[in-house]
Amino acid sequence: MRLVRVILVSAALVVATLGATSGSVLAYGKADQPLAQVELSANCVNRSSDYCAPDMFGLGGIWLWIEVDQGGTADIAGSGCGHVPGIGSGAESIRGEFPWWSFHGTVGDLIATFGPETLVVGEDPGGDYYVFPEFGFAFPVTTGHYALHLDRGVFLQSQVAP
């Protein structure tokens, strides 16, 4: 009987929390006139991969939520986590407003324009991209789930939503 009460109280707290926070979540970003939301998870966990070398990405990952706003800026929140074998690891918050550019063309043209260090996380069927040069990422404008697998243990996943 005690277990049933604990479950019921827990469920009530969850429902109350959702009800209290959903209004602010639903209203987020309306003043910025958002165009899209982009989520990114990128991980480099293969010590033998050139991508995970300290002078490239290093071992670890980055997780970002991006609100793409009209006017060429985006609100970004997330964290990056690095691992240095034999020394330690740590995470750092990423938060702020950053510039983005729109690009229309092929992936090859995009890389030629923004540099070979730009990772294009998915190919847009219409050739339209959000480009974040400060982070070195480009994402399709078309809503959907995209993945980029660079090597064993080196992968990026993104979700573009309205």
C-alpha positions in Angstrom: 0.0 0.0 0.0 2.9 2.4 0.8 4.4 1.8 -2.6 1.1 2.7 -4.3 0.9 6.0 -2.3 4.5 6.8 -3.3 3.7 6.2 -6.9 0.6 8.3 -6.8 2.4 11.2 -5.0 5.2 11.0 -7.6 2.8 11.0 -10.5 1.0 14.0 -9.0 4.2 15.9 -8.6 5.2 15.2 -12.2 1.8 16.4 -13.5 2.0 19.6 -11.3 5.5 20.3 -12.5 4.5 19.9 -16.2 1.5 22.1 -15.7 3.6 24.8 -14.0 6.3 24.9 -16.6 4.6 24.2 -19.9 3.3 27.8 -20.3 6.8 29.3 -20.3 8.2 26.6 -22.5 5.4 27.1 -25.1 6.0 30.8 -25.1 9.7 30.6 -25.4 11.1 32.5 -28.4 8.0 34.1 -29.8 9.5 37.5 -29.6 12.6 36.4 -31.5 10.4 35.2 -34.4 12.1 31.7 -34.5 12.6 30.0 -37.9 13.6 26.6 -36.5 15.0 24.6 -33.6 18.1 22.5 -34.2 19.4 19.9 -31.7 22.9 18.4 -32.1 24.7 15.6 -30.4 28.3 15.0 -31.6 30.6 12.5 -30.0 34.2 11.5 -30.6 35.1 8.3 -28.5 37.7 6.5 -30.7 41.2 7.2 -29.4 42.7 5.7 -32.6 40.7 8.0 -34.9 42.4 11.0 -36.4 39.2 13.0 -35.7 39.6 12.4 -31.9 43.2 13.5 -31.9 43.9 16.5 -29.5 44.6 18.8 -32.5 41.2 17.9 -34.1 38.1 17.4 -32.0 39.7 15.5 -29.1 37.9 12.9 -27.1 34.4 13.9 -25.8 31.3 15.4 -27.2 29.2 18.5 -27.7 25.4 18.8 -27.1 23.6 21.8 -28.4 20.0 23.2 -28.7 19.8 26.0 -31.1 16.9 28.4 -31.8 17.4 29.9 -35.2 15.9 33.4 -35.2 15.1 35.8 -38.0 17.8 38.4 -38.5 20.8 36.2 -38.5 21.2 35.4 -34.9 20.6 32.2 -32.9 20.1 31.4 -29.2 22.4 28.5 -28.3 22.4 26.4 -25.1 24.3 23.2 -24.4 27.6 21.8 -23.2 30.8 20.4 -24.3 32.7 17.6 -22.6 36.3 16.7 -23.1 38.4 13.7 -22.0 42.2 13.8 -21.7 43.5 10.2 -21.0 45.7 10.2 -18.0 44.8 13.7 -17.0 41.0 13.9 -16.5 37.8 15.2 -18.0 35.3 18.0 -17.6 32.3 19.7 -19.1 31.7 23.3 -19.9 28.5 25.2 -20.5 27.8 26.7 -23.9 25.3 29.5 -23.9 24.7 32.7 -25.8 23.6 34.4 -29.0 25.6 33.6 -32.1 25.4 34.5 -35.8 24.2 32.2 -38.5 24.1 32.5 -42.3 21.8 30.9 -44.8 23.3 29.1 -47.7 21.8 27.7 -50.9 23.7 25.2 -53.0 25.4 21.8 -52.8 27.3 20.5 -49.8 30.5 20.8 -51.9 29.8 24.5 -52.6 29.0 25.1 -48.9 32.4 23.5 -47.8 34.2 25.5 -50.5 32.6 28.7 -49.2 33.0 28.2 -45.4 36.1 26.0 -45.4 36.8 22.3 -45.1 36.5 22.4 -41.3 32.8 23.0 -41.6 30.8 19.8 -40.8 27.6 19.5 -42.7 25.3 17.4 -40.6 22.9 16.1 -43.3 22.1 16.9 -46.9 19.1 19.2 -47.5 17.0 17.9 -50.4 16.4 21.6 -51.5 20.0 22.6 -50.9 19.2 25.1 -48.1 21.3 25.3 -45.0 21.8 27.1 -41.7 25.5 27.7 -41.2 27.1 28.4 -37.9 30.7 29.4 -38.7 31.7 30.1 -35.1 31.0 26.4 -34.3 31.9 24.9 -37.7 28.5 23.3 -38.3 25.9 23.5 -41.0 22.4 22.0 -40.8 19.7 21.4 -43.4 16.8 23.7 -43.3 14.3 20.9 -44.1 12.7 19.4 -41.0 14.0 16.0 -40.1 16.6 13.8 -38.4 20.1 13.7 -39.8 23.3 11.8 -39.1 27.0 12.1 -40.1 29.3 9.2 -39.3 32.9 10.2 -39.9 34.7 7.2 -38.5 34.2 4.3 -36.0 33.3 6.1 -32.7 32.9 9.5 -34.4 29.3 10.5 -35.1 27.0 13.5 -35.2 23.2 13.5 -35.0 20.9 16.4 -35.5 17.2 17.1 -35.4 15.7 20.1 -37.2 12.2 21.1 -36.2 9.9 24.0 -36.9 
